[in-house]
């Protein structure tokens, strides 16, 4: 599936993107299994692109600051970055539409965003039966990175808090310490 860049930008700017939101907790994802949770998302994207429409399916984690999306796009940037996309691409070109996995979380990496190409729309359709499993493996990797970074951030925050507390104690000792000067009376010669 190809689209003119100008048409793509117009559709994104005028919100002509078919979107659906799914919600889950991290525990429920583990309990139900990623393939079972991701299959309806893959089906939604597949049905949407079969109609020739752009798609965005969001899986929001209600117990954490994590949002996973499958988006169709012409470039590996989230659809909400349409102004950046306009600056990067010539609106006279035609480009292939691809499916991208997007995850946003303060702990996924320094930029809080990870996006990777899943497949062209055509390959996504052809291999739809394995897409949920494949995307689930990608999501596993990202969630593992988030968990590692959460632990690291917690350790760093605890160390920083301890250092700040130690610095405050040290400062408090400095301000309460007084220099004692012994005054001795002057001897006068008489």
C-alpha positions as CSV (number, residue, x, y, z in Angstrom):
1,X,0.0,0.0,0.0
2,X,1.4,3.4,-1.0
3,X,0.2,6.8,-0.2
4,X,1.1,10.3,-1.4
5,X,3.0,12.1,1.4
6,X,0.6,15.1,1.1
7,X,-2.4,12.8,1.5
8,X,-0.9,11.1,4.4
9,X,-0.1,14.4,6.2
10,X,-3.6,15.6,5.5
11,X,-5.2,12.5,6.9
12,X,-3.1,12.6,10.1
13,X,-3.7,16.4,10.6
14,X,-7.5,16.0,10.0
15,X,-7.6,13.0,12.3
16,X,-8.7,10.6,9.5
17,X,-6.9,7.8,11.3
18,X,-9.0,4.9,12.5
19,X,-8.1,4.4,16.1
20,X,-9.1,2.0,18.9
21,X,-8.0,2.0,22.5
22,X,-7.5,-1.2,24.6
23,X,-6.6,-1.2,28.3
24,X,-4.9,-3.7,30.5
25,X,-2.7,-4.0,33.6
26,X,0.8,-5.5,33.5
27,X,-0.4,-8.4,35.7
28,X,-3.4,-9.1,33.4
29,X,-1.1,-9.1,30.4
30,X,1.1,-11.8,32.0
31,X,-1.9,-13.7,33.1
32,X,-3.8,-13.7,29.7
33,X,-0.7,-14.0,27.6
34,X,0.7,-11.5,25.1
35,X,-0.6,-13.3,22.1
36,X,-4.2,-13.4,23.4
37,X,-4.0,-9.7,24.3
38,X,-2.4,-8.6,21.0
39,X,-4.5,-10.7,18.6
40,X,-7.5,-8.3,18.7
41,X,-5.1,-5.4,18.2
42,X,-3.5,-7.1,15.2
43,X,-7.0,-7.9,13.8
44,X,-8.1,-4.3,14.2
45,X,-5.1,-2.9,12.3
46,X,-5.5,-5.6,9.6
47,X,-9.2,-4.8,9.1
48,X,-8.5,-1.1,9.0
49,X,-5.7,-1.3,6.4
50,X,-7.8,-3.7,4.3
51,X,-10.2,-0.7,3.9
52,X,-7.3,1.5,2.8
53,X,-7.3,3.5,6.0
54,X,-4.6,4.5,8.4
55,X,-4.7,2.8,11.8
56,X,-3.7,3.4,15.3
57,X,-4.3,0.8,18.0
58,X,-3.4,1.7,21.6
59,X,-2.8,-0.7,24.5
60,X,-2.7,1.5,27.6
61,X,-1.4,0.1,30.9
62,X,-3.8,1.3,33.5
63,X,-1.4,0.5,36.4
64,X,1.7,2.1,34.9
65,X,3.0,4.9,32.7
66,X,3.3,2.6,29.7
67,X,1.5,3.0,26.3
68,X,2.0,0.5,23.5
69,X,0.7,1.3,20.0
70,X,0.6,-0.3,16.5
71,X,0.4,2.5,14.0
72,X,0.5,2.6,10.2
73,X,2.8,5.3,8.9
74,X,5.2,6.2,6.1
75,X,8.1,6.9,8.5
76,X,9.3,5.6,11.8
77,X,7.9,8.4,13.9
78,X,4.7,8.4,15.9
79,X,1.7,9.9,14.1
80,X,1.5,12.7,16.6
81,X,4.9,14.0,15.2
82,X,3.2,15.1,12.0
83,X,4.9,18.5,12.0
84,X,8.3,16.8,12.1
85,X,7.2,14.4,9.3
86,X,6.2,17.4,7.2
87,X,9.6,18.9,7.6
88,X,11.4,15.7,6.7
89,X,9.5,14.5,3.6
90,X,8.6,16.0,0.3
91,X,4.9,16.1,-0.1
92,X,5.3,15.3,-3.8
93,X,6.5,11.8,-3.1
94,X,4.6,8.6,-2.7
95,X,5.7,6.3,0.0
96,X,4.9,2.8,1.3
97,X,2.8,2.5,4.4
98,X,4.3,0.3,7.1
99,X,3.1,-1.0,10.5
100,X,5.2,0.2,13.5
101,X,5.3,-0.9,17.1
102,X,5.6,2.1,19.4
103,X,6.1,2.1,23.2
104,X,6.2,5.1,25.4
105,X,7.3,5.0,29.0
106,X,9.6,7.2,31.1
107,X,11.7,4.0,31.7
108,X,11.9,2.5,28.2
109,X,15.0,4.6,27.4
110,X,16.3,8.2,27.7
111,X,13.9,9.5,25.1
112,X,10.9,7.7,26.7
113,X,10.0,6.4,23.2
114,X,10.9,3.3,21.2
115,X,9.5,2.7,17.7
116,X,10.4,-0.2,15.3
117,X,9.0,-1.3,12.0
118,X,7.0,-4.4,12.2
119,X,6.4,-5.0,8.5
120,X,5.0,-3.4,5.4
121,X,1.3,-3.4,5.3
122,X,1.4,-6.1,2.7
123,X,3.6,-8.4,4.8
124,X,1.6,-7.6,7.9
125,X,-1.5,-8.9,6.0
126,X,0.3,-11.9,4.5
127,X,1.7,-13.0,7.9
128,X,-1.1,-11.8,10.1
129,X,-1.3,-15.2,11.8
130,X,2.2,-14.8,13.4
131,X,2.1,-11.0,14.0
132,X,0.6,-11.2,17.5
133,X,3.3,-13.6,18.6
134,X,6.1,-11.6,16.9
135,X,4.9,-8.3,18.3
136,X,4.5,-10.0,21.7
137,X,8.2,-10.9,21.7
138,X,9.1,-7.3,20.8
139,X,6.8,-6.1,23.7
140,X,8.5,-8.6,26.1
141,X,11.9,-7.1,25.3
142,X,10.6,-3.5,25.8
143,X,8.8,-4.4,29.1
144,X,12.0,-6.1,30.4
145,X,14.0,-3.0,29.6
146,X,11.4,-0.9,31.4
147,X,11.6,-3.1,34.4
148,X,15.4,-3.0,34.5
149,X,15.3,0.8,34.1
150,X,12.7,1.1,36.9
151,X,14.9,-0.8,39.3
152,X,17.9,1.2,38.3
153,X,16.0,4.5,38.7
154,X,14.7,3.4,42.1
155,X,18.2,2.6,43.2
156,X,19.5,5.9,41.8
157,X,16.7,7.9,43.5
158,X,17.4,6.2,46.8
159,X,21.1,6.9,46.6
160,X,20.4,10.5,45.6
161,X,18.0,10.9,48.5
162,X,20.6,9.5,50.9
163,X,23.3,11.9,49.6
164,X,21.0,14.8,49.9
165,X,20.1,13.8,53.5
166,X,23.8,13.4,54.3
167,X,24.5,16.9,52.8
168,X,21.7,18.4,54.9
169,X,23.0,16.9,58.1
170,X,26.5,18.1,57.3
171,X,25.2,21.6,56.6
172,X,23.2,21.5,59.8
173,X,26.3,20.6,61.8
174,X,28.2,23.5,60.3
175,X,25.6,26.0,61.2
176,X,25.2,24.8,64.7
177,X,28.9,24.5,65.5
178,X,30.1,27.6,67.2
179,X,33.6,28.7,67.7
180,X,34.3,29.4,71.3
181,X,36.7,32.2,72.0
182,X,38.0,32.5,75.5
183,X,38.3,36.0,76.6
184,X,41.0,36.7,79.0
185,X,41.1,40.0,80.8
186,X,43.9,42.3,79.9
187,X,46.5,42.8,82.4
188,X,47.2,46.4,83.1
189,X,50.5,47.5,84.6
190,X,49.9,49.8,87.5
